[in-house]
Amino acid sequence: MRVATYNINDVRKRIGPLLAWLDVTAPDVVCLQELKCFASEFPREQLRSAGYEAVVVGQKAWNGVAILAKGDPPLEIRRSLPGDSADRQARYLEAAVDGIVIGCCYMPNGNPQPGPKFAYKMQWFERFNRHAASLLATGHPVVLAGDFNVVPTDADIYATRSFKDNALLQPEPRAAYQQLLVAGWTDALSRQSPDKALYTFWSYLRNRWPRDAGMRIDHLLLNPSTASRMRGAGVDRAVRGMEGASDHAPAWVDLED
């Protein structure tokens, strides 16, 4: 079973690269972030024609998340992150697929920092970690996948000098991410490639894709019962180089059935 995550950066605009990637790699489950559309505008029929059913939480502007599954639709569990009923940003979706709980997240960016956007990022991260702890306690197989908007260590980015003030590299979100690992979650990409970072994002600016000036901000976290089933993980880098593609590349983990 392959579970993938992909910040699509406008699903309607990137539907061509998305369908081409699905056709070639055929993941069983896909978590999408940054849909940039309402659920009513989501390209369900095109994805259904490719063999995928979807649950969607859409929103205009920068947010929106979806979970795709081959064949039968995912069984929706929740449409938002618990802990703040006033938070209307479409950043979290949870569903069950073939006995595995899939949490799709699009964590706040937090820039500029310091400021209200960074404060929201950290509040959201705290809520996320509390919910992750509750999922751990269930003992059910779980994968938390998405754009976490955090670079875990300096080794996960091509250079740090120009990013010293960026919210993605600040000590607070890095510490929050490490808390997840200490609690028992396994970082699939790090486990697969402990000595060389697998970049998942290359900005459109400053020729960063051709220079491989990337960073790792898209993650797949596995709870212990799921981590024991891991058979491999990776990043489909070639997708980033496609015409009209997102500035992210899909990341994935293979789990033994």
N, C-alpha and C positions, 0 to 999 in steps of 0.2 A: 504494500500500500504506500503510495507516494503522496505526501502532504506538502503543498507548496505555498509560498506567500509571495505576493507581488504588489508593490505600490504602483498602480497603473497610471496615476497622474492624468486622470480624465479618461474614463472608460470608453466614452463615445468617440473621442478623438483617436484613441489607441486601439480600437477594436481590431484593426487589421493585424498588427503585431501580436495581439493577444490570441486571436484565433489561429495564427500561424504557429505560435508556440504550443498551444494546446494540441494542435494536430500532430506535431512532431514528437512531443514528450508525453502527452496523455496522462498527466497527474490525476490521481483519484479524487483529491480534494485541493481546492485552491482558495486561499484567503486573499481578497483584494482590498486595497486601501486607496483613499483619495479618489473616489469615484467622480466627484464634481458634478453630480446630477441627482435629481429626485428619483425615488424608487420607480415612479411611473415612466421615467425616461431611460431606465436601465435596459440594455439590449438583450432582454431575456430570450426572444425568439432566435436571434443569431446564435446565442450560446446553447440554446436547446437543440438547434440544428447540429451543433458540434458535439452533442451528447451530454450536456451539462444542465442540471437544474440549479436554481439559486435561491438563497434567502438574502434579502437586501435591506439595509438601513441607509437610505439616501439623504443627501443634503446638498444644497447648492454651495458654491464657493469651494473651499479646500477639503471638505470632509467627505464622509460616506464610506461604508464598508460592506462587503458582501462575502458570502461563503458559497462556493460552487462545489457540486459533487456529481460524479458520473452516475447516470441512471436516475435513481430515486432522489428526490429532493432532500436536503439536510433537514433534520428534525430540530426546529428552533427551540432554544432554551431561554435565552434572554436577548433583549435588543439594546441594552445599555449597561454601563458599568454601575454596580450598586454603590450607594454611599452618598449620593447627592441628587435628589429628585429634581433640583432646579437646573441641572446641567443638561442642555438640549443638544450639545454637539454630538454628531453621529460618528463615534469613535470606537465603539465596541459592539461585537456581535458574537453570540455563542450558540453552537448547535451541535447535535450528535450525528456522527456519520459512521456507520458500520461499527458501532460500539465504542467509538472514541469521542470524547468531548473535545471540540475544536473551539478555541477562543481566538477570534480575529481582532487585532487591536491596531489602532492608529493613534499613537501617543502624541500629545501636543509637542510642537517644535520648541517653544519657549523663548524664541528670540523676539525682540532684543532683551538681553538680561543685563542687570537686574531690572525688574519691573513686573507688572501684572501678568504678562504672558508667561514669564518664568515661574511666578508663584502658582499660576494655574497648572503648569506642567508638573510641578512637584506635588500639588494637591492631588492631581489625577494619578500620578505615580504611586502615591501613598494608598489611594483607594484600590488601584490595580494590585498592589502587593497584598493588601488585605484579602481581596477576592481570590488571588492566586493561592493564598494560604488555605482558604476554605475549600478550594478545589483539591488541593493536596490531601486534605483531611478526609475526603470522600473515598480515596483509594481507587477511583475509577481511572482508566487510561485517559490522559489529557495531553493535548498539544496547544501551547499558546504561541501564536504566530502573527507576525506583522511588522510594521515599521515602528520601532520603539523610539526612534529619534534620539538614540544615545549611542555614542561610540564607546564601547566598554573600556578600552585601554588605548594608550598611545600607539600600540602595535597594530591597532585596527584602523589606522588612517595613514595616508601616504606621507603627511607632514603635519606638524602641530603648530608651527610658529604663527601662521596666518589665522589660526582658529582658536587662539588662546582665550578670546572673549566669547566664543560661540557657545550657546546653551547646550549643544550636543556633547561637549567635552567637559562640562563643569563637574566639580567634585560631587555635588549633591545628586544629580541623576546617575552618575557612575556608581555611587555608593548604593543607591536604591536598586540598581541592576544587580550589583554584587550580592545584595541581600536575598534576591531571588535564588541565586546559585547556592548560597550558604544554606538556604531553607530546604534545598533538595532538588531544584530544577536543573536539568542538564542543557547546556548551550550546544545544540547539535552541530552547528558549523565549527565552533571552537573545538569540540571533541573530534570532529573529522579532520581538522587541519590545525593542530595546536601550535605549530611552529611558523605558519605563514597565514596571514589574514586572508580570508575570502571576502573581497570587497563586494558590496551590493549596490552602491550608489556612486555615480560620477556626475558631478554638476555639468550643466550645459555651458557654464562659463569657463573662460580661460583655457579652452582646449583640454579640459581635464580627462575626457574619455580617451583621446588618442595618446595622452601621456600616462594613462593608467593611474591618474591622481584621484584615487577613490577612497572610500571609507566603508566600514561595515556598520550599518544601522538597522538592517532588517534581520530579525532573529527568529529562531524556532526553539522554543523551550519545551522540554519533555519532562514529565513527572517520572518517578522511579519505574513504575510498571511499564511505561512507554519507552523509556530509555533502554530498558533491557531488550526491547525489540528492534532497536536501531540497527540498520544494516549499511547505512551510508548516508551522506549528505553532501550538498554542493550548491553551486550557483551557476545558472545558465547565462554566462557572461555574454554570449553571442547575441542574445536578445537585445541587450543595450545598444548594440551597433546597428540594429535594423533601422531602416528609414522610418522616421516618425515615431520612434519608440520612446517609452518613458525614460527618465533619467535614473531609474532603478532597474536592476535585473532580478528575475525570479530566483528565489532560494528554495531549497526543498530538502526533505528528509525521507528516506525509505525505511519503512517499518515492516517487520516480518508479520505475515497474517496470523 
